[in-house]
Each structure stands twice: as C-alpha cells, then as structure tokens.
Amino acid sequence: MLKITIHDSIGELWFELEGKLSGPWVGELRQCWRTGASTTKGRRTVADLREVDFVDSDGQALLAEMHHQGVRLVSGTPLIQAVIDEACATRGCGTVEEQPARHDASISPTRSQHDQRAV
C-alpha cells in the first residue's frame, strides 16, 4: 500500500509518499503526478520518498521519468537513495534529507495555506 499526500502551495507541488511504491500504486502515483503537473506553471515539484520502504521495477521506472521531467526526488535512507540512483542511472540524482524541506518559509506558505489531499 502507498499513501500519497499532496501539498499544493504557491511555490511548489509536493508529493509525500508513505509505504510501498509497487504494483497498482505506481499507476496511482503516475496519475496524481500527471494531473498535478498540469497545474504547476513553473513551480517546483518534489517527490518525498522519506517514508517509502520499497520500490519495485515499475516504481523505479516512474521515478526515472519523474526525475527526467524535473521532479526533485528526496529520500530519507541510503537504501532508497540507491534505488533512486539506480532508477535514474545517475549517482546523486536525488537528495537524502532527514528533516522536512518543504516548510522553508521562503518557498512555502504556512501550513494553513496548503491545499492538502490524501489519496
């Protein structure tokens, strides 16, 4: 199972993922990303994988596609960072972050101004 929470603000579109990026959940994320991407209009898009514990080959392919379309990939562990690097065929194509990066006041409005949706 994969939980997808979308944080939509003036500065960025943030996909917060929790669980396993595999099976039918890959298609669900693809649909959410494509729908959201149609509204970004120059805003930064981020896929937060810090709470993801498994990615299958279809999930890796989607991450590679997202990265090549300019989505910033954020991992929380060396394991998921290695999965991202393998998916993108590029070392360091994502970043490992322990602390939340999306609540930078210079980029995002306050939490009350976010449009948050869980899928």
CNS distance restraints for C-alpha pairs under 8 A (distance, minus, plus):
assign (resid   1 and name CA) (resid  19 and name CA) 5.88 0.50 0.50
assign (resid   1 and name CA) (resid  20 and name CA) 5.62 0.50 0.50
assign (resid   1 and name CA) (resid  21 and name CA) 7.62 0.50 0.50
assign (resid   1 and name CA) (resid  22 and name CA) 7.98 0.50 0.50
assign (resid   1 and name CA) (resid  25 and name CA) 6.91 0.50 0.50
assign (resid   2 and name CA) (resid  17 and name CA) 6.75 0.50 0.50
assign (resid   2 and name CA) (resid  18 and name CA) 5.61 0.50 0.50
assign (resid   2 and name CA) (resid  19 and name CA) 4.69 0.50 0.50
assign (resid   2 and name CA) (resid  20 and name CA) 5.25 0.50 0.50
assign (resid   2 and name CA) (resid  21 and name CA) 6.18 0.50 0.50
assign (resid   2 and name CA) (resid  25 and name CA) 6.08 0.50 0.50
assign (resid   3 and name CA) (resid  16 and name CA) 7.97 0.50 0.50
assign (resid   3 and name CA) (resid  17 and name CA) 5.70 0.50 0.50
assign (resid   3 and name CA) (resid  18 and name CA) 5.04 0.50 0.50
assign (resid   3 and name CA) (resid  19 and name CA) 6.46 0.50 0.50
assign (resid   3 and name CA) (resid 118 and name CA) 7.14 0.50 0.50
assign (resid   3 and name CA) (resid 119 and name CA) 6.39 0.50 0.50
assign (resid   4 and name CA) (resid  15 and name CA) 6.50 0.50 0.50
assign (resid   4 and name CA) (resid  16 and name CA) 5.75 0.50 0.50
assign (resid   4 and name CA) (resid  17 and name CA) 4.88 0.50 0.50
assign (resid   4 and name CA) (resid  18 and name CA) 6.70 0.50 0.50
assign (resid   4 and name CA) (resid  29 and name CA) 7.35 0.50 0.50
assign (resid   4 and name CA) (resid 118 and name CA) 5.68 0.50 0.50
assign (resid   4 and name CA) (resid 119 and name CA) 5.20 0.50 0.50
assign (resid   5 and name CA) (resid  15 and name CA) 5.85 0.50 0.50
assign (resid   5 and name CA) (resid  16 and name CA) 5.03 0.50 0.50
assign (resid   5 and name CA) (resid  17 and name CA) 6.57 0.50 0.50
assign (resid   5 and name CA) (resid 116 and name CA) 6.72 0.50 0.50
assign (resid   5 and name CA) (resid 117 and name CA) 5.54 0.50 0.50
assign (resid   5 and name CA) (resid 118 and name CA) 4.25 0.50 0.50
assign (resid   5 and name CA) (resid 119 and name CA) 6.23 0.50 0.50
assign (resid   6 and name CA) (resid  13 and name CA) 7.20 0.50 0.50
assign (resid   6 and name CA) (resid  14 and name CA) 5.75 0.50 0.50
assign (resid   6 and name CA) (resid  15 and name CA) 4.82 0.50 0.50
assign (resid   6 and name CA) (resid  16 and name CA) 6.26 0.50 0.50
assign (resid   6 and name CA) (resid 115 and name CA) 7.65 0.50 0.50
assign (resid   6 and name CA) (resid 116 and name CA) 5.38 0.50 0.50
assign (resid   6 and name CA) (resid 117 and name CA) 5.18 0.50 0.50
assign (resid   6 and name CA) (resid 118 and name CA) 6.32 0.50 0.50
assign (resid   7 and name CA) (resid  13 and name CA) 5.94 0.50 0.50
assign (resid   7 and name CA) (resid  14 and name CA) 4.95 0.50 0.50
assign (resid   7 and name CA) (resid  15 and name CA) 6.48 0.50 0.50
assign (resid   7 and name CA) (resid  16 and name CA) 7.63 0.50 0.50
assign (resid   7 and name CA) (resid 114 and name CA) 6.00 0.50 0.50
assign (resid   7 and name CA) (resid 115 and name CA) 5.85 0.50 0.50
assign (resid   7 and name CA) (resid 116 and name CA) 4.80 0.50 0.50
assign (resid   7 and name CA) (resid 117 and name CA) 7.00 0.50 0.50
assign (resid   8 and name CA) (resid  12 and name CA) 6.33 0.50 0.50
assign (resid   8 and name CA) (resid  13 and name CA) 4.73 0.50 0.50
assign (resid   8 and name CA) (resid  14 and name CA) 6.35 0.50 0.50
assign (resid   8 and name CA) (resid 114 and name CA) 5.66 0.50 0.50
assign (resid   8 and name CA) (resid 115 and name CA) 5.14 0.50 0.50
assign (resid   8 and name CA) (resid 116 and name CA) 6.48 0.50 0.50
assign (resid   9 and name CA) (resid  13 and name CA) 6.31 0.50 0.50
assign (resid   9 and name CA) (resid 108 and name CA) 6.20 0.50 0.50
assign (resid   9 and name CA) (resid 109 and name CA) 6.65 0.50 0.50
assign (resid   9 and name CA) (resid 113 and name CA) 7.18 0.50 0.50
assign (resid   9 and name CA) (resid 114 and name CA) 5.34 0.50 0.50
assign (resid   9 and name CA) (resid 115 and name CA) 6.77 0.50 0.50
assign (resid  10 and name CA) (resid  43 and name CA) 7.50 0.50 0.50
assign (resid  10 and name CA) (resid 108 and name CA) 6.65 0.50 0.50
assign (resid  10 and name CA) (resid 109 and name CA) 7.10 0.50 0.50
assign (resid  11 and name CA) (resid  43 and name CA) 5.51 0.50 0.50
assign (resid  11 and name CA) (resid  44 and name CA) 6.60 0.50 0.50
assign (resid  11 and name CA) (resid 107 and name CA) 5.35 0.50 0.50
assign (resid  11 and name CA) (resid 108 and name CA) 5.54 0.50 0.50
assign (resid  11 and name CA) (resid 109 and name CA) 7.89 0.50 0.50
assign (resid  12 and name CA) (resid  40 and name CA) 7.50 0.50 0.50
assign (resid  12 and name CA) (resid  43 and name CA) 5.00 0.50 0.50
assign (resid  12 and name CA) (resid  44 and name CA) 4.61 0.50 0.50
assign (resid  12 and name CA) (resid  45 and name CA) 5.62 0.50 0.50
assign (resid  12 and name CA) (resid  46 and name CA) 7.45 0.50 0.50
assign (resid  12 and name CA) (resid 107 and name CA) 7.47 0.50 0.50
assign (resid  12 and name CA) (resid 108 and name CA) 7.04 0.50 0.50
assign (resid  13 and name CA) (resid  36 and name CA) 7.45 0.50 0.50
assign (resid  13 and name CA) (resid  40 and name CA) 6.89 0.50 0.50
assign (resid  13 and name CA) (resid  43 and name CA) 6.96 0.50 0.50
assign (resid  13 and name CA) (resid  44 and name CA) 6.29 0.50 0.50
assign (resid  13 and name CA) (resid  45 and name CA) 4.73 0.50 0.50
assign (resid  13 and name CA) (resid  46 and name CA) 6.34 0.50 0.50
assign (resid  14 and name CA) (resid  45 and name CA) 5.83 0.50 0.50
assign (resid  14 and name CA) (resid  46 and name CA) 4.79 0.50 0.50
assign (resid  14 and name CA) (resid  47 and name CA) 6.06 0.50 0.50
assign (resid  14 and name CA) (resid  48 and name CA) 7.15 0.50 0.50
assign (resid  14 and name CA) (resid 102 and name CA) 7.48 0.50 0.50
assign (resid  15 and name CA) (resid  45 and name CA) 7.91 0.50 0.50
assign (resid  15 and name CA) (resid  46 and name CA) 6.11 0.50 0.50
assign (resid  15 and name CA) (resid  47 and name CA) 4.79 0.50 0.50
assign (resid  15 and name CA) (resid  48 and name CA) 5.87 0.50 0.50
assign (resid  16 and name CA) (resid  47 and name CA) 6.28 0.50 0.50
assign (resid  16 and name CA) (resid  48 and name CA) 4.81 0.50 0.50
assign (resid  16 and name CA) (resid  49 and name CA) 6.81 0.50 0.50
assign (resid  17 and name CA) (resid  47 and name CA) 7.34 0.50 0.50
assign (resid  17 and name CA) (resid  48 and name CA) 5.93 0.50 0.50
assign (resid  17 and name CA) (resid  49 and name CA) 5.53 0.50 0.50
assign (resid  17 and name CA) (resid  50 and name CA) 7.47 0.50 0.50
assign (resid  17 and name CA) (resid  51 and name CA) 6.27 0.50 0.50
assign (resid  17 and name CA) (resid  52 and name CA) 6.28 0.50 0.50
assign (resid  18 and name CA) (resid  49 and name CA) 7.12 0.50 0.50
assign (resid  18 and name CA) (resid  50 and name CA) 7.63 0.50 0.50
assign (resid  18 and name CA) (resid  51 and name CA) 4.62 0.50 0.50
assign (resid  18 and name CA) (resid  52 and name CA) 4.96 0.50 0.50
assign (resid  18 and name CA) (resid  53 and name CA) 7.86 0.50 0.50
assign (resid  19 and name CA) (resid  51 and name CA) 6.35 0.50 0.50
assign (resid  19 and name CA) (resid  52 and name CA) 4.75 0.50 0.50
assign (resid  19 and name CA) (resid  53 and name CA) 5.84 0.50 0.50
assign (resid  19 and name CA) (resid  54 and name CA) 7.11 0.50 0.50
assign (resid  20 and name CA) (resid  25 and name CA) 7.84 0.50 0.50
assign (resid  20 and name CA) (resid  52 and name CA) 5.80 0.50 0.50
assign (resid  20 and name CA) (resid  53 and name CA) 5.87 0.50 0.50
assign (resid  20 and name CA) (resid  54 and name CA) 4.80 0.50 0.50
assign (resid  20 and name CA) (resid  55 and name CA) 6.08 0.50 0.50
assign (resid  21 and name CA) (resid  25 and name CA) 5.97 0.50 0.50
assign (resid  21 and name CA) (resid  26 and name CA) 5.82 0.50 0.50
assign (resid  21 and name CA) (resid  52 and name CA) 7.09 0.50 0.50
assign (resid  21 and name CA) (resid  54 and name CA) 6.09 0.50 0.50
assign (resid  21 and name CA) (resid  55 and name CA) 4.75 0.50 0.50
assign (resid  21 and name CA) (resid  56 and name CA) 6.57 0.50 0.50
assign (resid  21 and name CA) (resid  59 and name CA) 5.56 0.50 0.50
assign (resid  22 and name CA) (resid  26 and name CA) 5.48 0.50 0.50
assign (resid  22 and name CA) (resid  54 and name CA) 7.46 0.50 0.50
assign (resid  22 and name CA) (resid  55 and name CA) 5.75 0.50 0.50
assign (resid  22 and name CA) (resid  56 and name CA) 5.10 0.50 0.50
assign (resid  22 and name CA) (resid  57 and name CA) 7.83 0.50 0.50
assign (resid  22 and name CA) (resid  58 and name CA) 6.78 0.50 0.50
assign (resid  22 and name CA) (resid  59 and name CA) 5.68 0.50 0.50
assign (resid  23 and name CA) (resid  27 and name CA) 7.74 0.50 0.50
assign (resid  23 and name CA) (resid  56 and name CA) 7.61 0.50 0.50
assign (resid  23 and name CA) (resid  58 and name CA) 7.49 0.50 0.50
assign (resid  24 and name CA) (resid  28 and name CA) 6.55 0.50 0.50
assign (resid  25 and name CA) (resid  29 and name CA) 6.17 0.50 0.50
assign (resid  26 and name CA) (resid  30 and name CA) 6.17 0.50 0.50
assign (resid  26 and name CA) (resid  58 and name CA) 6.74 0.50 0.50
assign (resid  26 and name CA) (resid  59 and name CA) 5.52 0.50 0.50
assign (resid  26 and name CA) (resid  62 and name CA) 7.24 0.50 0.50
assign (resid  27 and name CA) (resid  31 and name CA) 6.14 0.50 0.50
assign (resid  28 and name CA) (resid  32 and name CA) 6.25 0.50 0.50
assign (resid  29 and name CA) (resid  33 and name CA) 5.96 0.50 0.50
assign (resid  30 and name CA) (resid  34 and name CA) 6.07 0.50 0.50
assign (resid  30 and name CA) (resid  62 and name CA) 7.10 0.50 0.50
assign (resid  31 and name CA) (resid  35 and name CA) 6.04 0.50 0.50
assign (resid  32 and name CA) (resid  36 and name CA) 5.97 0.50 0.50
assign (resid  33 and name CA) (resid  37 and name CA) 5.76 0.50 0.50
assign (resid  34 and name CA) (resid  38 and name CA) 6.39 0.50 0.50
assign (resid  35 and name CA) (resid  39 and name CA) 7.42 0.50 0.50
assign (resid  36 and name CA) (resid  40 and name CA) 6.73 0.50 0.50
assign (resid  37 and name CA) (resid  45 and name CA) 7.82 0.50 0.50
assign (resid  40 and name CA) (resid  44 and name CA) 7.41 0.50 0.50
assign (resid  40 and name CA) (resid  45 and name CA) 7.57 0.50 0.50
assign (resid  44 and name CA) (resid  71 and name CA) 7.36 0.50 0.50
assign (resid  44 and name CA) (resid  72 and name CA) 7.86 0.50 0.50
assign (resid  45 and name CA) (resid  70 and name CA) 7.45 0.50 0.50
assign (resid  45 and name CA) (resid  71 and name CA) 5.08 0.50 0.50
assign (resid  45 and name CA) (resid  72 and name CA) 6.28 0.50 0.50
assign (resid  46 and name CA) (resid  71 and name CA) 5.42 0.50 0.50
assign (resid  46 and name CA) (resid  72 and name CA) 4.63 0.50 0.50
assign (resid  46 and name CA) (resid  73 and name CA) 5.98 0.50 0.50
assign (resid  46 and name CA) (resid  74 and name CA) 7.32 0.50 0.50
assign (resid  47 and name CA) (resid  71 and name CA) 6.78 0.50 0.50
assign (resid  47 and name CA) (resid  72 and name CA) 6.16 0.50 0.50
assign (resid  47 and name CA) (resid  73 and name CA) 4.99 0.50 0.50
assign (resid  47 and name CA) (resid  74 and name CA) 6.18 0.50 0.50
assign (resid  48 and name CA) (resid  73 and name CA) 6.25 0.50 0.50
assign (resid  48 and name CA) (resid  74 and name CA) 4.88 0.50 0.50
assign (resid  48 and name CA) (resid  75 and name CA) 6.45 0.50 0.50
assign (resid  49 and name CA) (resid  73 and name CA) 7.13 0.50 0.50
assign (resid  49 and name CA) (resid  74 and name CA) 5.62 0.50 0.50
assign (resid  49 and name CA) (resid  75 and name CA) 4.79 0.50 0.50
assign (resid  49 and name CA) (resid  76 and name CA) 6.80 0.50 0.50
assign (resid  49 and name CA) (resid  80 and name CA) 7.61 0.50 0.50
assign (resid  50 and name CA) (resid  74 and name CA) 6.66 0.50 0.50
assign (resid  50 and name CA) (resid  75 and name CA) 4.60 0.50 0.50
assign (resid  50 and name CA) (resid  76 and name CA) 4.09 0.50 0.50
assign (resid  50 and name CA) (resid  77 and name CA) 7.00 0.50 0.50
assign (resid  50 and name CA) (resid  97 and name CA) 7.70 0.50 0.50
assign (resid  50 and name CA) (resid  98 and name CA) 7.82 0.50 0.50
assign (resid  51 and name CA) (resid  76 and name CA) 7.18 0.50 0.50
assign (resid  52 and name CA) (resid  80 and name CA) 7.52 0.50 0.50
assign (resid  53 and name CA) (resid  80 and name CA) 7.27 0.50 0.50
assign (resid  54 and name CA) (resid  80 and name CA) 7.67 0.50 0.50
assign (resid  55 and name CA) (resid  59 and name CA) 5.45 0.50 0.50
assign (resid  55 and name CA) (resid  60 and name CA) 6.37 0.50 0.50
assign (resid  55 and name CA) (resid  80 and name CA) 7.98 0.50 0.50
assign (resid  55 and name CA) (resid  83 and name CA) 7.34 0.50 0.50
assign (resid  56 and name CA) (resid  60 and name CA) 6.24 0.50 0.50
assign (resid  57 and name CA) (resid  61 and name CA) 6.24 0.50 0.50
assign (resid  58 and name CA) (resid  62 and name CA) 6.31 0.50 0.50
assign (resid  59 and name CA) (resid  63 and name CA) 6.20 0.50 0.50
assign (resid  60 and name CA) (resid  64 and name CA) 6.19 0.50 0.50
assign (resid  60 and name CA) (resid  83 and name CA) 7.13 0.50 0.50
assign (resid  60 and name CA) (resid  84 and name CA) 6.94 0.50 0.50
assign (resid  60 and name CA) (resid  86 and name CA) 7.89 0.50 0.50
assign (resid  60 and name CA) (resid  87 and name CA) 4.84 0.50 0.50
assign (resid  60 and name CA) (resid  88 and name CA) 7.90 0.50 0.50
assign (resid  61 and name CA) (resid  65 and name CA) 6.25 0.50 0.50
assign (resid  61 and name CA) (resid  87 and name CA) 6.16 0.50 0.50
assign (resid  62 and name CA) (resid  66 and name CA) 6.07 0.50 0.50
assign (resid  63 and name CA) (resid  67 and name CA) 6.02 0.50 0.50
assign (resid  63 and name CA) (resid  73 and name CA) 7.88 0.50 0.50
assign (resid  63 and name CA) (resid  84 and name CA) 7.02 0.50 0.50
assign (resid  63 and name CA) (resid  87 and name CA) 6.63 0.50 0.50
assign (resid  63 and name CA) (resid  88 and name CA) 7.33 0.50 0.50
assign (resid  64 and name CA) (resid  68 and name CA) 6.13 0.50 0.50
assign (resid  64 and name CA) (resid  84 and name CA) 7.64 0.50 0.50
assign (resid  64 and name CA) (resid  87 and name CA) 5.35 0.50 0.50
assign (resid  64 and name CA) (resid  88 and name CA) 4.66 0.50 0.50
assign (resid  65 and name CA) (resid  69 and name CA) 6.28 0.50 0.50
assign (resid  66 and name CA) (resid  70 and name CA) 6.54 0.50 0.50
assign (resid  66 and name CA) (resid  71 and name CA) 5.31 0.50 0.50
assign (resid  67 and name CA) (resid  71 and name CA) 4.81 0.50 0.50
assign (resid  67 and name CA) (resid  72 and name CA) 6.37 0.50 0.50
assign (resid  67 and name CA) (resid  73 and name CA) 6.91 0.50 0.50
assign (resid  67 and name CA) (resid  88 and name CA) 7.18 0.50 0.50
assign (resid  67 and name CA) (resid  93 and name CA) 7.64 0.50 0.50
assign (resid  72 and name CA) (resid  94 and name CA) 6.58 0.50 0.50
assign (resid  73 and name CA) (resid  84 and name CA) 7.78 0.50 0.50
assign (resid  73 and name CA) (resid  93 and name CA) 7.46 0.50 0.50
assign (resid  73 and name CA) (resid  94 and name CA) 4.68 0.50 0.50
assign (resid  73 and name CA) (resid  95 and name CA) 6.47 0.50 0.50
assign (resid  74 and name CA) (resid  94 and name CA) 5.56 0.50 0.50
assign (resid  74 and name CA) (resid  95 and name CA) 4.92 0.50 0.50
assign (resid  74 and name CA) (resid  96 and name CA) 5.83 0.50 0.50
assign (resid  74 and name CA) (resid  97 and name CA) 6.64 0.50 0.50
assign (resid  75 and name CA) (resid  80 and name CA) 5.95 0.50 0.50
assign (resid  75 and name CA) (resid  81 and name CA) 5.63 0.50 0.50
assign (resid  75 and name CA) (resid  94 and name CA) 6.97 0.50 0.50
assign (resid  75 and name CA) (resid  95 and name CA) 6.00 0.50 0.50
assign (resid  75 and name CA) (resid  96 and name CA) 4.72 0.50 0.50
assign (resid  75 and name CA) (resid  97 and name CA) 6.25 0.50 0.50
assign (resid  76 and name CA) (resid  80 and name CA) 7.10 0.50 0.50
assign (resid  76 and name CA) (resid  81 and name CA) 7.46 0.50 0.50
assign (resid  76 and name CA) (resid  96 and name CA) 5.15 0.50 0.50
assign (resid  76 and name CA) (resid  97 and name CA) 5.34 0.50 0.50
assign (resid  76 and name CA) (resid  98 and name CA) 5.65 0.50 0.50
assign (resid  77 and name CA) (resid  81 and name CA) 6.17 0.50 0.50
assign (resid  77 and name CA) (resid  96 and name CA) 6.54 0.50 0.50
assign (resid  78 and name CA) (resid  82 and name CA) 6.04 0.50 0.50
assign (resid  78 and name CA) (resid  96 and name CA) 7.34 0.50 0.50
assign (resid  79 and name CA) (resid  83 and name CA) 6.40 0.50 0.50
assign (resid  80 and name CA) (resid  84 and name CA) 6.18 0.50 0.50
assign (resid  81 and name CA) (resid  85 and name CA) 6.12 0.50 0.50
assign (resid  81 and name CA) (resid  92 and name CA) 7.86 0.50 0.50
assign (resid  81 and name CA) (resid  94 and name CA) 6.73 0.50 0.50
assign (resid  81 and name CA) (resid  95 and name CA) 7.22 0.50 0.50
assign (resid  81 and name CA) (resid  96 and name CA) 6.62 0.50 0.50
assign (resid  82 and name CA) (resid  86 and name CA) 6.06 0.50 0.50
assign (resid  83 and name CA) (resid  87 and name CA) 6.05 0.50 0.50
assign (resid  84 and name CA) (resid  88 and name CA) 6.12 0.50 0.50
assign (resid  84 and name CA) (resid  93 and name CA) 7.13 0.50 0.50
assign (resid  84 and name CA) (resid  94 and name CA) 6.53 0.50 0.50
assign (resid  85 and name CA) (resid  89 and name CA) 5.74 0.50 0.50
assign (resid  85 and name CA) (resid  90 and name CA) 5.27 0.50 0.50
assign (resid  85 and name CA) (resid  91 and name CA) 4.95 0.50 0.50
assign (resid  85 and name CA) (resid  92 and name CA) 6.10 0.50 0.50
assign (resid  85 and name CA) (resid  93 and name CA) 5.97 0.50 0.50
assign (resid  85 and name CA) (resid  94 and name CA) 7.09 0.50 0.50
assign (resid  86 and name CA) (resid  90 and name CA) 6.80 0.50 0.50
assign (resid  86 and name CA) (resid  91 and name CA) 7.57 0.50 0.50
assign (resid  88 and name CA) (resid  93 and name CA) 6.74 0.50 0.50
assign (resid  97 and name CA) (resid 101 and name CA) 7.62 0.50 0.50
assign (resid 102 and name CA) (resid 107 and name CA) 7.73 0.50 0.50
assign (resid 102 and name CA) (resid 108 and name CA) 6.85 0.50 0.50
assign (resid 103 and name CA) (resid 107 and name CA) 7.45 0.50 0.50
assign (resid 103 and name CA) (resid 108 and name CA) 5.87 0.50 0.50
assign (resid 103 and name CA) (resid 109 and name CA) 7.78 0.50 0.50
assign (resid 103 and name CA) (resid 110 and name CA) 7.67 0.50 0.50
assign (resid 103 and name CA) (resid 111 and name CA) 7.97 0.50 0.50
assign (resid 104 and name CA) (resid 108 and name CA) 5.92 0.50 0.50
assign (resid 105 and name CA) (resid 109 and name CA) 6.33 0.50 0.50
assign (resid 105 and name CA) (resid 110 and name CA) 7.38 0.50 0.50
assign (resid 109 and name CA) (resid 113 and name CA) 6.00 0.50 0.50
assign (resid 109 and name CA) (resid 114 and name CA) 7.11 0.50 0.50
assign (resid 110 and name CA) (resid 114 and name CA) 7.03 0.50 0.50
